[in-house]
Amino acid sequence: MYNVLLVDDEREIRQGLRLKIDWQQLGLQIVGEAGNGQEALEWLQTGDCDILITDMRMPIMDGVELLESCSRKYPAIRLIVLTGYDDFQYAHAAIKNRASDLLLKPVSRSELAEALTRVASELERERSAQEERKLAEWKLSRYLEEMKEQFINSVIKAYPGGSHLWQERIRLYGLSELAVQPVRFVAIGLTPLETPDESGLRLPFELLCRELAGTTETGPGIPVFREAKHPDLLFAIVPGDLEAVQRFSIQVTDIVRRYLKREALVIAGEPTQGLEAWREGYLSAVLAWYMGQHALQPEGELTRGPADPAQLAMQDKLKLLQRHLADGRKEAFEKLVEEELTKALAFSHPQFVKLIFQCCLSIELAADTLGFALRDKDEIWIDPEWVWGLGTVPKACHFLYGLADPLFTLKKGCGTREEPSIVEAMKDMIELNYMNDLNLSQIAEQYHYNLSYLSDLFKTKTGKSFLQYLTDVRMNKAVQLLDETPLALSDIAELTGFSNASYFSTRFKKVFGISPSEHRQSDKS
């Protein structure tokens, strides 16, 4: 419904205009009247008007001044002018001020209806175009947000092929300050109820947290992301010291309590600085959250610095554990695990459980480096409560040895290589890292595979070469951007991993038979 203001110094004429037209049928409503131009301008200061119908001969302020003021102050309002045969100067003023129509008095019902229909159609087209622009802008912002999350996941998973493009992506996703300043990764989840099904709350919980994290007076907001291994958790990257984390924690707790009538558990990992250290910061948040679920996170632990001797000793042991995994030293790995678990259990059960989680994270890190996807039944994060039942060293050792055994098998090169595992890892890497310069030889070197063997294996399992699979993923993302955003081809080429717009257009036409511009036009028609 569009709003109409009638301006004429004769009440009878205004009343006649009201009665000439079925305004509602045209999608219009008369929201006000004025006896001259001055009254009309006063009304417009507080009223909402889409169409203004005005006479030209009026006292105090005539139609010429009114048109000039409206053209200057309210350019979006459509102007319909009523005038007589001899009023050439008024007709000239109407044209000069871009009036939508000029109607000669006495105006007939059909002429007025035709003019109003045409103006209403123009407004409708304009409103639709504006809504489409807003939708496109929203889709673009969401797409960039998704890509930023993919980039963060790529960093914390330490995938090969992306590090040399980090600076470009950091700038694109607005992460320049976070990339160099101290930050803490924060894990956010709902406290568990007796009934384990939280799926109905997952979406509103996520929306609330994302909205809160995105509202800030001083910057672009706090990045929030998900990681597939922990579907019930959100992770945030909070800049600053522990006080900043505590403020954020209070805000999250308050908003979840107010709107979901639930309690949120918000726990931060150790402080970290620089993108290269983000993986460790993220892993420390994962560990802290699963420990915090049981209220076993020692008070003040997060404030302890790296100078804590006990913490340093444990970090050294874990690094040694990772070296044993990387070098395939199974006996040394198992001996170290047993020794440290024995010490931890002698100290306390919470410390024992914490060490199990830390060992699992170390094994996952080694698996990622080898391109090995741990089987779902071995993922302790799916059922972390189960870990608390590992009350003895033999039970914990049996679990951890079984988790690590496939990695030692791969390192030795004997037994059955779980070939689908490396292929799934590569597909996952492409999905998260398609915008980067992925290179099969670099991946083969990273995962310690023969290049020719890995190339043949990937093609056998997927039916496509590595390059073809990568190109298909990039093209699907490009189609999504063409359909949902107004981005230029050069921007789309950059966001989907192509060197330039020309090469992107050439590849796109080869795949789909039409150019990107033709695809965008056909989608609109």
C-alpha positions as CSV (number, residue, x, y, z in Angstrom):
1,M,0.0,0.0,0.0
2,Y,1.4,3.4,-1.1
3,N,0.6,6.7,0.7
4,V,-0.9,9.6,-1.2
5,L,-0.9,13.3,-0.1
6,L,-3.5,15.6,-1.8
7,V,-2.6,19.3,-2.1
8,D,-5.2,21.9,-3.4
9,D,-6.5,25.1,-1.9
10,E,-10.1,24.1,-2.7
11,R,-11.6,21.5,-0.3
12,E,-14.3,20.5,-2.8
13,I,-11.6,19.5,-5.4
14,R,-9.7,17.5,-2.8
15,Q,-13.0,15.7,-1.9
16,G,-13.7,15.2,-5.6
17,L,-10.3,13.5,-6.0
18,R,-11.1,11.2,-3.1
19,L,-14.3,10.1,-4.7
20,K,-13.0,9.7,-8.3
21,I,-10.9,6.7,-7.6
22,D,-11.1,3.3,-5.8
23,W,-7.8,4.0,-4.1
24,Q,-7.6,0.7,-2.3
25,Q,-8.1,-1.3,-5.5
26,L,-5.0,0.5,-6.9
27,G,-3.0,-0.4,-3.8
28,L,-3.1,3.3,-2.6
29,Q,-4.4,5.2,0.4
30,I,-4.8,8.9,1.1
31,V,-2.9,9.7,4.2
32,G,-3.3,13.5,4.3
33,E,-4.4,16.7,2.7
34,A,-2.9,20.3,2.5
35,G,-4.4,23.6,1.3
36,N,-1.1,25.0,-0.1
37,G,2.5,24.2,-0.6
38,Q,3.6,25.4,2.8
39,E,1.1,23.1,4.6
40,A,2.2,20.3,2.4
41,L,5.9,20.8,3.3
42,E,5.0,20.9,7.0
43,W,3.0,17.7,6.7
44,L,6.0,16.0,4.9
45,Q,8.3,16.7,7.8
46,T,6.5,14.1,9.9
47,G,4.3,12.1,7.5
48,D,5.2,9.3,5.1
49,C,4.3,10.0,1.5
50,D,5.0,8.1,-1.7
51,I,2.8,10.1,-4.2
52,L,2.0,13.8,-4.0
53,I,-0.9,15.1,-6.2
54,T,-0.8,18.9,-6.3
55,D,-2.6,21.9,-7.9
56,M,-0.4,24.7,-9.2
57,R,-2.4,27.9,-8.4
58,M,-2.5,28.1,-4.6
59,P,-2.0,31.0,-2.1
60,I,0.9,31.4,0.3
61,M,3.1,28.8,-1.6
62,D,2.1,27.8,-5.1
63,G,2.9,24.5,-6.9
64,V,6.1,25.8,-8.4
65,E,7.8,26.3,-5.0
66,L,6.4,23.1,-3.7
67,L,7.7,21.1,-6.7
68,E,11.2,22.7,-6.3
69,S,11.3,21.9,-2.5
70,C,10.1,18.4,-3.0
71,S,12.6,17.8,-5.8
72,R,15.4,19.0,-3.5
73,K,14.3,17.6,-0.1
74,Y,12.2,14.5,-1.0
75,P,13.4,13.2,-4.4
76,A,11.9,9.8,-3.8
77,I,8.3,11.1,-3.8
78,R,6.4,10.8,-7.1
79,L,4.8,14.1,-8.2
80,I,1.5,14.3,-10.2
81,V,0.6,17.9,-11.3
82,L,-2.9,19.3,-11.9
83,T,-3.0,22.4,-14.0
84,G,-5.1,24.4,-16.6
85,Y,-4.6,24.8,-20.4
86,D,-3.1,28.3,-20.1
87,D,-0.6,27.6,-17.3
88,F,2.5,27.0,-19.5
89,Q,4.9,28.2,-16.8
90,Y,3.4,25.6,-14.4
91,A,3.8,22.8,-17.1
92,H,7.4,23.9,-17.5
93,A,8.0,23.7,-13.7
94,A,6.5,20.2,-13.6
95,I,8.9,19.0,-16.4
96,K,11.9,20.7,-14.8
97,N,11.2,19.0,-11.4
98,R,10.7,15.6,-13.0
99,A,7.0,15.2,-12.2
100,S,5.7,11.8,-13.0
101,D,2.6,13.2,-14.8
102,L,0.9,16.4,-15.8
103,L,-2.9,16.3,-15.9
104,L,-5.1,19.0,-17.3
105,K,-8.1,20.2,-15.4
106,P,-10.8,19.1,-15.2
107,V,-9.1,15.7,-14.8
108,S,-11.3,12.7,-15.7
109,R,-11.6,9.5,-13.7
110,S,-9.8,7.4,-16.3
111,E,-6.9,9.8,-16.7
112,L,-6.3,10.0,-13.0
113,A,-6.6,6.2,-12.6
114,E,-4.2,5.6,-15.5
115,A,-1.6,8.1,-14.1
116,L,-1.8,6.6,-10.6
117,T,-1.6,3.0,-11.9
118,R,1.6,3.9,-13.9
119,V,3.2,5.6,-10.9
120,A,2.3,2.8,-8.5
121,S,3.8,0.3,-10.9
122,E,7.0,2.4,-11.0
123,L,7.1,2.4,-7.2
124,E,6.5,-1.4,-7.1
125,R,9.4,-2.0,-9.5
126,E,11.6,0.3,-7.6
127,R,10.7,-1.4,-4.3
128,S,11.3,-4.9,-5.7
129,A,14.7,-3.8,-7.1
130,Q,15.6,-2.4,-3.7
131,E,14.6,-5.6,-2.0
132,E,16.6,-7.6,-4.4
133,R,19.6,-5.4,-3.8
134,K,19.2,-5.8,0.0
135,L,18.8,-9.6,-0.4
136,A,21.9,-9.8,-2.6
137,E,23.9,-7.8,-0.1
138,W,22.7,-10.0,2.7
139,K,23.6,-13.2,0.8
140,L,27.0,-11.7,0.0
141,S,27.6,-10.9,3.6
142,R,26.5,-14.4,4.6
143,Y,28.7,-16.0,1.9
144,L,31.8,-14.0,3.1
145,E,31.0,-15.0,6.7
146,E,30.9,-18.6,5.6
147,M,34.2,-18.3,3.8
148,K,35.7,-16.6,6.8
149,E,34.7,-19.6,8.9
150,Q,36.1,-22.0,6.3
151,F,39.4,-20.0,6.4
152,I,39.5,-20.2,10.2
153,N,38.8,-24.0,10.0
154,S,41.6,-24.3,7.4
155,V,44.0,-22.5,9.8
156,I,43.2,-24.6,12.9
157,K,43.5,-27.8,10.8
158,A,46.8,-26.7,9.4
159,Y,45.9,-27.8,5.9
160,P,48.7,-27.4,3.3
161,G,48.6,-25.0,0.5
162,G,47.1,-22.0,2.3
163,S,49.7,-20.4,4.4
164,H,51.3,-18.4,1.6
165,L,47.9,-16.8,0.9
166,W,47.1,-16.0,4.5
167,Q,47.8,-12.3,4.3
168,E,45.4,-11.8,1.4
169,R,42.6,-13.8,3.1
170,I,43.2,-12.0,6.4
171,R,42.6,-8.7,4.7
172,L,39.6,-9.9,2.8
173,Y,37.8,-11.4,5.9
174,G,38.7,-8.5,8.2
175,L,41.0,-10.5,10.5
176,S,44.1,-8.3,10.3
177,E,44.0,-7.2,13.9
178,L,43.1,-10.6,15.3
179,A,46.0,-12.2,13.3
180,V,48.6,-10.3,15.3
181,Q,47.1,-9.5,18.7
182,P,46.7,-11.8,21.7
183,V,43.5,-13.8,21.5
184,R,41.7,-16.6,23.3
185,F,39.6,-19.3,21.7
186,V,36.3,-19.7,23.6
187,A,34.1,-22.8,23.4
188,I,30.4,-22.2,24.0
189,G,27.7,-24.8,24.6
190,L,24.6,-25.5,26.6
191,T,24.9,-27.3,29.9
192,P,23.6,-30.8,29.5
193,L,20.2,-31.9,30.7
194,E,19.0,-35.4,31.7
195,T,17.6,-35.7,28.2
196,P,20.5,-35.6,25.7
197,D,18.6,-34.3,22.6
198,E,19.5,-30.6,22.2
199,S,18.8,-30.5,18.4
200,G,15.8,-28.3,18.8
201,L,17.8,-25.6,20.6
202,R,20.9,-25.8,18.4
203,L,19.7,-23.2,15.8
204,P,18.3,-20.6,18.2
205,F,21.3,-21.0,20.4
206,E,23.6,-20.4,17.5
207,L,21.6,-17.4,16.2
208,L,21.7,-15.8,19.6
209,C,25.4,-16.2,20.0
210,R,26.2,-15.0,16.5
211,E,24.1,-11.9,16.9
212,L,25.7,-11.1,20.2
213,A,29.2,-11.7,18.8
214,G,28.5,-9.5,15.8
215,T,27.3,-6.5,17.8
216,T,30.2,-4.2,18.8
217,E,30.8,-0.5,19.1
218,T,34.5,-0.6,18.4
219,G,35.2,-3.1,15.7
220,P,33.9,-5.7,13.2
221,G,32.8,-8.1,16.0
222,I,34.0,-11.4,17.4
223,P,34.4,-14.2,14.8
224,V,32.3,-17.2,15.6
225,F,32.6,-20.6,13.9
226,R,31.7,-24.3,14.1
227,E,33.9,-27.3,13.7
228,A,32.4,-30.6,12.4
229,K,33.8,-32.7,15.2
230,H,32.0,-30.8,17.9
231,P,28.5,-30.1,16.4
232,D,27.0,-28.9,19.7
233,L,29.6,-26.3,20.3
234,L,30.3,-22.8,18.9
235,F,33.8,-21.4,19.0
236,A,34.6,-17.7,19.3
237,I,37.9,-15.8,18.9
238,V,37.9,-13.2,21.6
239,P,40.7,-10.5,21.5
240,G,42.3,-9.1,24.6
241,D,42.9,-10.4,28.1
242,L,40.9,-12.6,30.4
243,E,38.7,-9.7,31.4
244,A,37.4,-9.4,27.8
245,V,36.7,-13.2,27.8
246,Q,34.8,-12.8,31.1
247,R,32.7,-9.9,29.8
248,F,31.8,-11.9,26.7
249,S,31.0,-15.0,28.9
250,I,28.6,-12.9,31.0
251,Q,26.9,-11.5,27.9
252,V,26.4,-15.0,26.4
253,T,25.2,-16.5,29.7
254,D,22.7,-13.6,30.2
255,I,21.2,-13.8,26.6
256,V,20.9,-17.6,26.6
257,R,19.3,-17.5,30.1
258,R,16.9,-14.8,29.0
259,Y,15.7,-16.2,25.7
260,L,16.2,-20.0,25.9
261,K,15.7,-20.4,29.7
262,R,18.9,-22.5,29.8
263,E,22.4,-22.2,31.2
264,A,25.4,-21.7,28.8
265,L,28.9,-23.0,29.5
266,V,31.5,-20.6,28.2
267,I,35.1,-21.6,28.7
268,A,38.3,-20.2,27.2
269,G,41.5,-21.8,26.2
270,E,45.0,-20.6,26.8
271,P,46.1,-17.2,25.4
272,T,47.7,-17.3,21.9
273,Q,49.1,-14.9,19.4
274,G,49.6,-15.1,15.7
275,L,47.8,-17.3,13.1
276,E,50.5,-20.0,13.4
277,A,49.5,-20.6,17.0
278,W,45.7,-20.6,16.5
279,R,45.5,-24.4,16.2
280,E,47.0,-24.8,19.7
281,G,44.7,-22.1,21.0
282,Y,41.7,-23.8,19.5
283,L,42.7,-27.2,20.9
284,S,43.2,-25.8,24.4
285,A,39.6,-24.4,24.2
286,V,38.3,-27.9,23.2
287,L,40.1,-29.5,26.1
288,A,39.1,-26.8,28.6
289,W,35.4,-27.1,27.6
290,Y,35.2,-30.9,28.1
291,M,37.0,-30.6,31.4
292,G,34.7,-27.7,32.4
293,Q,31.6,-29.8,31.7
294,H,32.4,-31.6,35.0
295,A,33.4,-28.4,36.9
296,L,36.9,-29.9,37.1
297,Q,38.7,-26.9,35.6
298,P,40.9,-25.8,38.4
299,E,40.1,-22.2,39.5
300,G,42.5,-19.7,38.0
301,E,44.0,-22.2,35.6
302,L,43.3,-20.0,32.6
303,T,45.3,-17.2,34.2
304,R,48.4,-19.2,34.6
305,G,51.1,-18.2,32.2
306,P,53.6,-20.2,30.3
307,A,56.1,-19.9,33.1
308,D,54.1,-22.4,35.2
309,P,56.7,-25.3,35.6
310,A,54.0,-28.1,35.7
311,Q,52.3,-26.7,32.6
312,L,55.6,-26.4,30.8
313,A,56.6,-30.0,31.7
314,M,53.3,-31.3,30.4
315,Q,53.6,-29.3,27.1
316,D,57.1,-30.8,26.6
317,K,55.7,-34.4,27.2
318,L,53.0,-33.8,24.7
319,K,55.4,-32.5,22.1
320,L,57.6,-35.6,22.6
321,L,54.4,-37.7,22.2
322,Q,53.7,-36.0,18.9
323,R,57.3,-36.6,17.7
324,H,56.9,-40.3,18.5
325,L,53.7,-40.4,16.5
326,A,55.3,-38.4,13.6
327,D,58.4,-40.7,13.5
328,G,56.4,-43.9,13.9
329,R,58.1,-44.9,17.2
330,K,55.3,-47.1,18.6
331,E,57.1,-48.6,21.6
332,A,58.4,-45.2,22.7
333,F,54.9,-43.7,22.3
334,E,53.2,-46.5,24.3
335,K,55.8,-46.3,27.1
336,L,55.5,-42.5,27.4
337,V,51.6,-42.7,27.5
338,E,51.7,-45.4,30.2
339,E,54.2,-43.4,32.3
340,E,52.3,-40.1,32.1
341,L,48.9,-41.7,32.7
342,T,50.2,-43.4,35.8
343,K,51.6,-40.1,37.2
344,A,48.3,-38.3,36.3
345,L,46.1,-40.8,38.0
346,A,48.3,-40.8,41.1
347,F,47.7,-37.0,41.3
348,S,44.0,-37.0,40.7
349,H,41.2,-38.4,38.5
350,P,40.5,-35.1,36.8
351,Q,44.2,-34.8,35.8
352,F,44.1,-38.3,34.5
353,V,41.0,-37.6,32.3
354,K,42.5,-34.3,31.1
355,L,45.6,-36.2,30.0
356,I,43.5,-38.7,28.0
357,F,41.9,-35.8,26.2
358,Q,45.3,-34.2,25.5
359,C,46.6,-37.5,24.1
360,C,43.6,-37.8,21.9
361,L,44.1,-34.3,20.5
362,S,47.8,-35.2,19.8
363,I,46.7,-38.3,17.9
364,E,44.2,-36.2,15.9
365,L,46.9,-33.7,15.1
366,A,49.1,-36.5,13.8
367,A,46.2,-38.0,11.8
368,D,45.5,-34.7,10.1
369,T,49.2,-34.4,9.2
370,L,49.1,-37.9,7.6
371,G,45.8,-37.2,5.9
372,F,44.2,-39.9,7.9
373,A,40.5,-39.6,9.0
374,L,40.0,-41.3,12.3
375,R,36.9,-43.5,12.3
376,D,33.7,-42.2,13.9
377,K,33.7,-44.9,16.5
378,D,37.1,-43.7,17.6
379,E,36.0,-40.1,18.0
380,I,35.8,-39.5,21.7
381,W,34.2,-36.1,21.2
382,I,30.9,-37.8,20.1
383,D,30.5,-39.3,23.5
384,P,33.0,-37.5,25.9
385,E,31.2,-38.8,28.9
386,W,32.6,-42.2,28.1
387,V,36.1,-41.0,28.7
388,W,35.3,-40.4,32.4
389,G,34.7,-44.1,32.8
390,L,38.2,-45.0,31.9
391,G,39.2,-45.3,35.5
392,T,42.4,-47.3,35.2
393,V,45.7,-46.9,33.4
394,P,45.3,-50.2,31.4
395,K,41.8,-49.2,30.2
396,A,43.1,-45.8,29.1
397,C,46.2,-47.2,27.5
398,H,44.1,-49.8,25.5
399,F,41.9,-47.0,24.2
400,L,44.8,-44.7,23.2
401,Y,46.9,-47.5,21.7
402,G,44.0,-48.5,19.5
403,L,43.4,-45.0,18.4
404,A,47.0,-44.5,17.4
405,D,47.7,-48.0,15.9
406,P,46.4,-47.2,12.3
407,L,48.9,-44.3,12.2
408,F,51.8,-46.5,13.1
409,T,50.7,-48.9,10.4
410,L,50.7,-46.2,7.8
411,K,54.2,-45.0,8.9
412,K,55.5,-48.5,8.6
413,G,54.0,-49.0,5.1
414,C,52.8,-52.4,6.0
415,G,49.3,-53.9,6.4
416,T,46.3,-52.5,4.7
417,R,46.5,-48.8,4.1
418,E,43.1,-47.3,4.7
419,E,43.1,-45.7,1.3
420,P,39.6,-44.1,1.4
421,S,40.8,-42.2,4.5
422,I,43.3,-40.0,2.6
423,V,40.8,-39.4,-0.2
424,E,38.2,-38.2,2.3
425,A,40.7,-36.0,4.0
426,M,41.6,-34.5,0.6
427,K,38.0,-33.9,-0.3
428,D,37.5,-32.2,3.1
429,M,40.6,-30.1,2.5
430,I,39.3,-29.0,-1.0
431,E,35.9,-28.1,0.5
432,L,37.5,-25.8,3.1
433,N,40.4,-24.6,1.0
434,Y,39.2,-24.4,-2.6
435,M,39.9,-20.6,-2.7
436,N,43.6,-21.3,-2.1
437,D,46.3,-22.5,-4.5
438,L,46.0,-26.2,-3.8
439,N,48.8,-28.3,-5.3
440,L,48.6,-32.1,-5.5
441,S,52.4,-32.5,-5.3
442,Q,52.5,-30.4,-2.1
443,I,49.7,-32.5,-0.6
444,A,51.5,-35.7,-1.5
445,E,54.6,-34.4,0.2
446,Q,52.7,-33.3,3.3
447,Y,50.9,-36.6,3.6
448,H,54.0,-38.7,2.7
449,Y,52.5,-40.3,-0.3
450,N,54.0,-41.0,-3.7
451,L,52.6,-38.3,-6.1
452,S,51.7,-40.7,-8.9
453,Y,50.1,-43.2,-6.5
454,L,48.0,-40.5,-4.7
455,S,46.8,-39.1,-8.1
456,D,45.7,-42.5,-9.3
457,L,44.1,-43.4,-5.9
458,F,42.1,-40.1,-5.8
459,K,40.8,-40.7,-9.4
460,T,39.9,-44.3,-8.6
461,K,37.9,-43.4,-5.5
462,T,36.2,-40.2,-6.9
463,G,36.0,-40.9,-10.6
464,K,37.8,-37.5,-11.2
465,S,41.3,-36.3,-11.3
466,F,42.4,-34.0,-8.4
467,L,42.3,-30.9,-10.6
468,Q,38.9,-31.8,-12.1
469,Y,37.4,-32.4,-8.7
470,L,38.9,-29.1,-7.4
471,T,37.6,-27.2,-10.5
472,D,34.1,-28.7,-10.0
473,V,34.0,-27.5,-6.4
474,R,35.2,-24.0,-7.4
475,M,32.7,-23.9,-10.3
476,N,29.8,-24.8,-8.0
477,K,30.9,-22.0,-5.6
478,A,31.2,-19.6,-8.5
479,V,27.6,-20.5,-9.7
480,Q,26.4,-19.8,-6.1
481,L,28.1,-16.4,-6.1
482,L,26.7,-15.5,-9.6
483,D,23.2,-16.5,-8.6
484,E,23.1,-14.9,-5.1
485,T,25.4,-11.9,-5.2
486,P,26.1,-8.8,-7.4
487,L,29.8,-9.4,-7.2
488,A,31.9,-8.5,-10.2
489,L,33.6,-11.4,-12.1
490,S,37.0,-10.3,-10.9
491,D,35.8,-10.7,-7.3
492,I,34.2,-14.0,-7.9
493,A,37.4,-15.3,-9.6
494,E,39.4,-14.2,-6.5
495,L,37.0,-15.8,-4.0
496,T,36.9,-19.1,-5.9
497,G,40.6,-19.6,-6.4
498,F,41.1,-18.5,-10.1
499,S,44.0,-16.3,-11.0
500,N,42.0,-13.7,-12.9
501,A,38.6,-13.0,-14.3
502,S,39.6,-13.8,-17.9
503,Y,40.9,-17.3,-17.0
504,F,37.8,-17.8,-14.8
505,S,35.4,-16.9,-17.7
506,T,37.3,-19.3,-20.0
507,R,37.1,-22.2,-17.6
508,F,33.4,-21.4,-16.8
509,K,32.4,-21.5,-20.5
510,K,34.3,-24.7,-21.0
511,V,32.4,-26.4,-18.2
512,F,28.9,-24.9,-18.7
513,G,28.9,-23.9,-22.3
514,I,28.1,-20.3,-21.6
515,S,30.0,-17.4,-20.1
516,P,29.5,-16.3,-16.4
517,S,27.7,-13.1,-17.6
518,E,25.3,-15.1,-19.8
519,H,24.6,-17.5,-16.9
520,R,23.7,-14.5,-14.7
521,Q,21.5,-13.0,-17.3
522,S,19.7,-16.3,-17.9
523,D,19.1,-16.8,-14.2
524,K,17.4,-13.4,-14.0
525,S,15.1,-14.0,-17.0
